[in-house]
Every structure is written in C-alpha cells, then in structure tokens.
Amino acid sequence: MVIQGLLVALVIFIVKFFDWVFCLQLNRPIVTGALVGIVLGQPVEGITLGAAIELVFLGAITIGGSVPQEIAIGGILATAYAILLKQNVQVAIALAVPISILGAFFYNVLKLFFTALVEKLNKYLENNDEKNFDRLFLSQLIILPSVYAIVVFIGIVVGTNTIQLAVNAIPPVVMNGLTTAAGILPALGFGMLLKMLWQKNIALFFFVGFAMAAYLNLPITGVAIFAACISVYICLSDYDNKKKMAVNNNVQTGQTSEVEDFFDE
Amino acid sequence: MSKNELKLSKDEKNMMRTLFWRQNFLMIGINYTRMQGMGYAWAIKPLLKKIYKNEDEYYEALKRNSMFFNTTPQMASFIMGLGLSMEEENVNSNSEFDADSINAMKIGLMGPFAGIGDSFFYGTLRIIATGIGLGMAQAGNILGPILFLLVYNIPGFLIRYYGGVLGYKLGSKYIKEATQSGLLQSITKSASIMGLMMVGAMSYQMVKFSTTFQVAIGGANFDLQNVLDSIMIGILPLSAVLICFVLLNKKVRPMYILLGIIILGFILTLLGICGGDAAK
C-alpha cells in the first residue's frame, strides 16, 4: 500500500502545484480520475470513475475563495479507494462526498496558515527586504502541494483498510442516502453562482435557461449558443441606449461625474 | 482605438512576456485578509522595478500593490497591465498624479471583472468543456479529460496574454471612458445574463432530484413524480436551487447548507421518498 500511497500522493502534488500556478482545473474529478487510474495501472476504470464523480461535483464551485467541498482530495481519494478495493461507482460517489467535506475543513485551516504568513511577508516589504519576500512567497508554492500530498499518502496507507471495513459495514440505506444527497448537492453550487449573478431586472433569464433545458431538452452547448447570442444583442442595444442618453444628458446638463469620483477616491 | 495603438515596441513586448509569465502566480498564498494581494505584488515586481528606479519608491509601490485584491485569475492580467501603465504615468508626471487612484482602479475593476470572469470561466466555459469531455470519459476514453483541459484552458491563456497587452496599451484614460460611457456596465450585465441562463439550464440537467414515491390507491397507481411533472417539469431541482440561493442570501454559511442537504438526503431515503429503484 506504501507504493500506491506514494503514487497517489504524487498525483495530488502535481495537480495542486499546477493548479495553484496556472489554474488549469486539473483538480476536477474528470482529470484526477484519469491520473489516479494511470498511476494505479487501471486507466479505464479511473477515467470512468472520474467521469461519474465529476457529475456529482459539477456544481461545486469556488467563489471568492470559499470552498464548501475540496474536490481534489474528494475525487482523488474516492477514485483511489474504489480502484484499490475493487468497488463500484456508487461506492466511489458515496465516499467522495464526505471526504470532500472533510477536505474543505482541512483547506480552511491551511488558508489560516497562509493568512498568518501575510504578516511576515508584509514585514519583509516594510524592511525593503526583497530576497526574503521572494523566498517566503515562493516557498508557499511548495508547502501547499506537499501538505496535500502528505494527507493523501496517510489517507491511502492508513485509511484503505478502515475504508474497506466501513464500506462493508455501511448499511444500504446509508449508501442510498448519500447517493440521494450527492444528486441534490450541485444545487448549492448553482445557488452560489446565482447569488453572484442575481440582479432583479435580469433575474428572469435564469428561468429562461431552466425552461430551455427542461421543456426544449436542449443540451448545454445548445443553451450556451442561444445565451451567447441573446446576451451579445442585449449588450449592444444596452450600450447604444446609454450613448443616446448620454448625448441627451450632455445637451441638458453636462456629464455626471460618478465615475470620476470612483477613480479619484 | 486603431491597430497602431496596440502595437508593442520591443521593450514592451519583453514587458508583456514577463507579465504573462508572472501573472500565473497570482493565486499563490491566497488567504483571508488580502486574498490575492501578495500574489499581485509578486507578479508585477520586476516590472515595478523597471518603472521605479529609486529603491524607496519601488518598495512603496510594491506595498501599495500588495493590498487586498480578488478577481478571476484569467482576468487579472488586464488589471495588471492597466495598473502598470498608471504606475508609469505616476513616475512621469512627478507629483501631479495621485498614486492612490491606482488602488481605486484595482478595487473598482476587480468586482465587475470577477463577475464577468466567474460567469464566463466557471459558469459557462468549464461546463461546456465538461460537456464535451464527459461523454468520452464515461466510455473510458483518455481523450475526454484531455479535451476538457484544452477547451477550458486555451481561451483562458489567450485572455491572460492579450488582456495584459490591452490593459497596458489602452491605459486608464480609455477605461475611464469605457466606464463613463457605460460600456463596462453593459458588458457586465450581458455576461451576467449569459451566466444566469447557463445556471438555469444546469440546474435542470445536473441537480439529480426526483422522487420515486408510489402508492396504489384503490387499484390506481399514484406516482408522485408524474404529478410533480405535470405541475412543472423539474420543479424539485428548481426549488432546491432557489432554496439554496435564498439561504445563501440570508447569510447562512455554505457548510451548513451542505450538511443540511446530506441530512435531507438521508431523511428522504429513509422515508422512501427518494432513492428507490427508479432513481436517476
């Protein structure tokens, strides 16, 4: 189990490292499933497991740095357990949900640690000490993936047997409950997106999109094409209106300076 | 703006290349107090050094640029480019330029840019990319994840590079005009409209919430899901999303909602309302 542990830890190290730098979305289960499958020698299983877990986590979105579910840990450990213990997709999903929630607690603690480092970084800047600033700043890039790798390594080496016992002991009703919950969970992610996008005068477009999918059975790319055309049209006509209004205003009073204020603040 | 205005000299091309490489590090050390602030400062550090020859002024500028900042990573290079052109203005105009206006610009733009960026990258592009890759991944084809990564990342990196160039070359004057004339607000509004429609469609397709409750009443089979469907297709996923939205608006923490959903899943399954054989 030690070798498998090291391999899976390597996967999360790479994923976290490159995601932090380039934000490639390597942490999505569709990608991590494939990577875990490859290192554990079962690429096809890994890819299909990843695809199934991705569906559950599609709505798990990080906005403004708040993470209710840590999808990298959840996806990677669940895929690895399912492969190592020869379990099916349903078990992988049932495992991914609680693991990702625990992972979110872990990430929040880690973020506290980085918050504590801000003081130090700031002090280096106050002292005109560029070298130490660089060193500490870049060391963060190694710290985060390493901590993740250690947690995942322990999770595989120590956890696999425990998970095996747990999976065998879990009554089917718990399994079904978790599956039901996993199906509803994306609602939270969409609620978060809604909160960000919601303005009273355009809110009805949410229902337009919903009806397009529910009643016209359009696939998501189809909805995207309609949505893109509608929103570009609205942008152009909205801007045209504003220009006309600005001309009228100019005639009457001269430009308002709200924006000026905001730049001069 | 004509094409000539966006042409880069050799020096500027080097600058933009540095910016393109460095802006990737924005998310490093993201934290509660300053979010991406330190990453922002680190990203533009070598360029600030070129602008400010005096050491004290350089560190002053660095500190100023390490303040609170948070936006979609792909959108940040535009703001960085714009900020750098303002820093140059600050040096060239001696004491006439108010350096605080740079932070005001950053704070003013990061919100609308996050709105555009989040709804485009997380709300739209990622979902389309997943849609393209998922079918193949479900069949166990490695092209699935690869296509997902390509579709998601290629536009992102184009925006990261050309955003920086655009921000730097257009400069603060143009942005002021764009904000003043309402162009920026129009773009933000239409990006939100697109995002809302996508979230609506996803709410139906990706929230798997249906009941399997059936009772035989006097020989007739009563199927709850059929009744719900005849009221409105997808009424359960729609209400789930809207309830989450209302709770979030009431400042309930996402973690509590998450635990609530899990408890709900158990209760509904125990009562036999969900999770029967017909589920999914």
Interface residues (C-beta under 8 A of the other chain):
Chain A: W20 V21 F22 C23 L24 Q25 L26 R28 I30 V31 G33 A34 P43 V44 E45 I47 T48 G50 A51 A52 E54 L55 L58 G59 I61 T62 I63 G64 G65 S66 P68 Q69 V97 I101 A104 K111 L112 F114 T115 L117 V118 L121 N122 L125 E126 N128 E130 F133 D134 F137 L138 Q140 L141 V173 V174 N176 G177 L178 T179 T180 A181 A182 G183 I184 L185 P186 A187 L188 F190 G191 M192 L193 L194 K195 M196 L197 W198 Q199 I202 A203 F205 F206 F207 V208 G209 F210 A211 M212 A213 A214 Y215 L218 P219 I220 T221 V223 A224 F226 A227 A228 I230 S231 V232 I234 C235 L236 D238 Y239 K242 K243 A246 Q255 V259 E260 F262 F263 D264 E265
Chain B: N24 F25 M27 I28 G29 I30 N31 Y32 T33 R34 M35 G37 M38 A41 W42 K45 E55 D56 Y59 L62 K63 S66 N70 P73 Q74 D98 D100 S101 A104 M105 G108 A114 G115 D118 S119 Y122 G123 T124 R126 I127 I128 T130 G131 I132 G133 L134 A137 Q138 A139 G140 N141 I142 G144 P145 F148 L149 Y152 N153 G156 S172 K176 T179 Q180 S181 G182 L183 Q185 S186 I187 K189 S190 A191 S192 I193 M194 G195 L196 M197 M198 V199 G200 A201 M202 S203 Y204 Q205 M206 V207 K208 F209 M232 I233 G234 P237 L238 A240 V241 L242 I243 C244 F245 L247 L248 N249 P254 M255 I257 L258 L259 I261 I262 L264 G265 F266 L268 T269 L270 C274 G275 A279 K280
